[in-house]
């Protein structure tokens, strides 16, 4: 049965090899069970609901990519996109989390249209690599900033806006110690380093933070199924709502394309993997979480020998079984979660080295994106400024023909959005 479903012999793998790969990938990505609900709870989604949605979305995504794409990729709510949901859609644009789920559904539909038509390759070719790398790096710095805040290492200040937090604060000490432990594990290439570090730091926090050890939330799933019909489209007549839809769609299209290009084995179909990702992203608006993407942790499973869809199928089973550990997951404090955000942000920020520094028309738009995403606390605004600046600088240098027509259209849409916001 497995041979027929996943073509094991053709892919030069065995059931045992795929099981090992799936187990490795699960332990590498399992930290998302604690991190994603913690971020989504900042948007107002009850922690238990966010945890259940994270589990179900990952199970669904891994099953889809297993049987439709037959690729050793893990689909789970993506870091950066979950921050976009919580801190841009809800906190910056003023949408409720229910309206945010409506944004996820509509952007998922647009993502599917792009995935099942030639639109996605066209957009991928239209947007320059410098802006794609700038988005990833900017989101990485944004995640680091969120992690520093979550861990109490950075706090608000009336004069300088932000300042260093009190290092005598027990939460800050937990974050710093966790950061050291996880960095050592990650740089030494320990498989499941984040999960191991999270367990060590979380256990230590129970002694250091006895009164706040459960500040991540509670794991109650009572009433969760009301989330399945909670998407609220009442804000669909408002400009910020469609700004959110457009920005999230762009994030999904470009980030998924970039990840698939770097992760997908050469003998696998990018089309089916891309389509699987789009279907799963749409489902997230129903489950009650931010969209899924193929995560870089998939590489750990492939390094362990994963070659087929049997690898994500194993991950799906393990994520489903993790429901029984929900009470333990809910006990993990934000101070233990913060180091993961800081380190993941740093890994994403490495993309800045791929931005050409010798070309002002490429560097400055990307620089605006990298800088303004964290400084405006809005991924959408950072992307918008970069996309608007790009064609302007190209025209200023007499190179307007090097900009694709689609890029001009995207820039004009972002510019029109700001004009309309000023008008209202």
N, C-alpha and C positions, 0 to 999 in steps of 0.2 A: 504493500500500500504506500509506504513512504517513498519507495523507489519510483512508483508511478506518479505520485503527487509532486515530488521535489527533484526527481531526476538525479539521484545521488551519485550513481556511477558516472554519468556524463559530466558531473561537476567535480569528480575525483574526491569524494568525501564519503563518510560513513555516518550511521546513526549516532554512534558513540562520539564521534568528532563534533557533530552538530549539537549534541546535548552539552558537551563541554563548552562549546562556544556560546550557547545560549545562557548557561549558568554564569560564565565569565561576564557576558554583556549585562546580565541582570544586576550583578553585584557592582558593576561599574556605573550603572545609571540609576540604581535604586534610590540614590539621594534625592531624586526628583519627588519622591513620595513625601518628603518633609518640606522641601523648598517650595514647590509649586503651591500647595495649600497655604503656606505662610504668606506668600505674595498675594494670592487671590483673596485671602481674608482681609488684606489691607484695602481691597476694593469693596468690601462689605459682604462677600460671599461667606456664609457660615463655614467654619473650618472643616467640620465633618462632611459637609456637602462638597467642598472643594477637593477633599481627599478622595471621596468616592468617585467624583467626576474624573480626577486624575487617573485613578485605577482603571475605570471603565474605558476612558478614551485611549489609554495605552494598550489595553487588551484588544480593543476593537482595531486600533491602528496596526498592531503587530499581526493580528490575524489576517487583515486585508493585504498587507505587504507580503505576508507569508504565502498566501494562496494565489493572489493576483499577480504580484511582482516576482515571487519566488526569489527574493533577494535577502541577504543577511543584514537588513537594516532595521533599526529600532525607531518606531514612531511614538513619540511621547511629547507632552506639552513643552515647547521650546523655551529656553532661557532667553530673555530679551523680549520675546513676544508676550510672555506673561507679564513682564514689567510694563510693556506698552499698554496692555489691557488695564492693569491696576492704576498706573501712575499717569498715563496720558488720557485714555478714554474716560476714566472715572474721575481722577483727581484734577486733571488739567482742563479737559473738555466739559466736565460737569455732568456726564451721563451717569445713570444708575447702573449697577452691575447687570440688571435685567436688560437694560438697553444695550449694554456692552455685549451681551450674548446675542442680541439681534444683529449687532455689527459683525460678530463672528460668523453668523449664519450667512449674511449677505456677502461678506468678503469670501466665505467658503464657496458660495455659488459662483462668484466671479472667478475665483481661483480654478474651480472645476471647468468653467467655460474655457479659460486659458489653457488648462491641461489637456483638454480633449479636442483642441483646435490648434492651428498654427500660431495663435497669439503669443503663447509663452516664449517660443524661440524668437519671435520677432521682438518682444520686449527685452529679452536677454541680450539680443544683439544691439538694441537701441541704446541701452543705458551703459555708459562707459565703466570699465572695471574700477577706475579710481573712485567713483561714487559708490559702487558696490562694496569695495573694501572700506571706504569711509563709513558707510552705514554699520558694518560689522564692528569696526573699531569704536565708533561712537556709542553703540549699544553696550559694548564691553565696558567702557569707562562709566557709563550710566549704571550698569550693574554693580560695579565696584563702589560707586558713590552710595547706592542703595544699601549695599552690604556694610559700608562704614557707618552709615546712619543706624542701621538695624542693630549693629553691635555696640553702639554708643561711642565709637571712636571719633565721630564727627557729629557736632550738634549745631543748632541754629544760634546766630548771634545778631544782635540788633544793629551793630555797626559794620561788621564784615560779612554779614549774611551767614557764613559758616565758620566754625572754628574747631580746634581739637577738643574732644570731650575729655572728661576727667578720667585719667588712667587709674585712679584709685577706685573707680566704680567697678564692682564685681562683674557686671556684665561685660565691660570693656576688657577686663582681665581674662574672662572666659574666651572672648573673641580673639584676643591676641594669642593666647595659648593654643587655641584651635587652629589659628592661622599658621603658627609655626609647625604644628604636628602635620597638618594637611599639606603644607608646602613641601615638607621633607618627603612625605609619601608620594606626592605627585612628581617631584623632580627626580625621584629615584625610580619612577615608573612602576610603582606597586599597583597591581590590579585591584580595583575597588578602593583606591586610596581615599576618595571622598567619603565613601560609606564607612570605612574603618575609622577615619578621622572624626566623622560625625558621631559614631558610636562612642569613641573615647571622650570627645569633648562633651557630648550630651550627658554621659555618665558622670563626668567630673562636675558638670553644672548642677546636678542634683544636690551636690554637697555645698557648692559655692552659692547657688541661688535657690535655696529651699522654698522661698515664698514665690518665686517666679518661674519655677521649673516647668509649669504648664502654660506659659504665656503664649504658646503657639496656638492654643485653642483646645477644643474638645472634639472627640472622635464620634460624636453622636450622628448616626445616619437617619434618625427618625424624621420623616417628612421629606427625605431626599427626593423622592420621585415627583414631588411638585415642581422641582427644578426643570424637569423634562419639558414642561410647557410654560416656562416662566419668561422666555424671551419677549421683550417689550419693544414693539415697533412704533410706539407713540411719538418718538422723536424723529421719525423719518422725514418730517417736513423741515427739520432744522439743519442749517449748514454744518455745524460741528459734527452731526451724526454722519453725514456723507464724507466729511473730511476724514473721519475715523475709518469709514469703510474703504475709502481710496488708499489711505496710508497703510492700513493693515493688509490690503490686497497686494500692494507693492512689496511689503515686507515678506509676505508668504511666497510670492513668485520668485523674488530674487534670492532670498535666503535658501529656499528649497533647491533652486537650480544650482546655486553655488555648492551646497552640501552634497547633492547627488553627484556633481561633477568630480568632487574630491573623494567621495566614499564608494561609489558604485563600482563593483567589479566590471572589467571591460566586456565580459561575456553576458552581462545582464542588460535588459532593456530599460533605458532611462524613461521611455514613454510610460510603461506600465508602473514603474516606481513613482513617477511624477503624478500619474493619475490616482494611484493608491493614496498618496499623500494629500491630494486635494479632497478626496472623498472623506478621509479621516478628519481633515481640518474643518470641513462642513459639519460633521457629526459633533464636534466639540461644542458648538453653540447649543446643541440639544442636551448633551451630557452636563454642561454647566462649567466649562473650563475654557481657558485660552487655547488657541489652536496648537495642534501637534505639528512637528517637523521631523525629518530624519536627523537624529542627533549624532554629534561627532563621536559619542561613546560607542556607536556601532562598530567603530574601528577596533575596539578591544575584542569583540566577538570574532571579527574577521581574522585578527592576529592569532586567535586561539583555534583557528581552523574553520570558522563558519563560511560556508559557500552558498547555502540555499535558504529558502524560506523556513526551513525547519528551525533555524536559529531564532528568529523572532517568535515563532510559535512557542518555543520553550519559554521565552521571556514573557509571553502573554499568560501562560499558565502560572508562572511564578508571581507575576503582578496580581493575578486574580487571587492567588493564595495569600497574598500580603494583607488582605482585608482583616485577617485574624490578628494582625499585629497593629491594627489601627490605634488602640489605646496607648501603646508604647510610642508610636510615631507622634501622637499628639502631645506627649510629654516633653518632646525635644524643644528647648527654648530657642528664641530667635538668635541669641548670642552664639549658639552652636551652629546655626544655619548660616550666619553672616559670613564666616570665612569662605564658604563655598562660593558665594556670590562674588566676593573679592577676587578669588583665584580664577573663577570662570571668566570674569570680566577681563582679567589680565591676559588670559589666553586668547580671548577674542580681539583684544586691542593690538595683538601682534600683527594684524592685517595692515596696520598703518605702514609697515615697511614695504608693502607692495604698491604704495601710491607714489607715482613719479614726482620727485621733489624738484627736478630741473625744468618742469613745465608749469608755469604759473596758472595757466588755464585749466590744468588738471589738479594741481595741488590745492589752490585756494578754495574751490567748491567743496572738495573733499574735507579740507580743514574746517570749513564752516559747519559741515555735517558732523564731524568728529567733536568739535567744540560745543556746538549749540545743543546737541542732544542732551548732554548732562547739565549744561548751564541754564537751559530753559526748562529742564525737567520734563522734556517732551520729545519723544522720538519723531513724532510727526513734524514738528516745527524744524528740527534739525535736518531732516530729510528735505523738507520744502526749501529751506534756504540754499542748500547745496544744489538742488535741482534747478532752482531759478538762476543761481549765479553761473552755472556752467555755460549755458548758451550765451549769456551776456558777455562773459570773458572771451569766449571763442570768437564772437563777432567783433569785440574790441581789438582782437589780434588779427583780424582779417581772415579767420579760418571758419567762417560760418558754415561752409559746405561740408566740413568734417562732422557736423552735428546732424544726427538723423532726424527726419521729420517727426518721428514718434517722440523723440526727446523734446523737441519744441512744443509739442502738444502737451506732454506731461508738465513741463515747466509753466506753460500758460494756465493749465488747470490749477496748479498750486498758487500761482499769482492771482488768478480769478477768485480763489477761495479767500485770500486776504483782502481783496477789494470788496468782496461781498460782506466780510466780517466788519469792515470799516463802515460800510453802508448801513448796517443794522446796529 
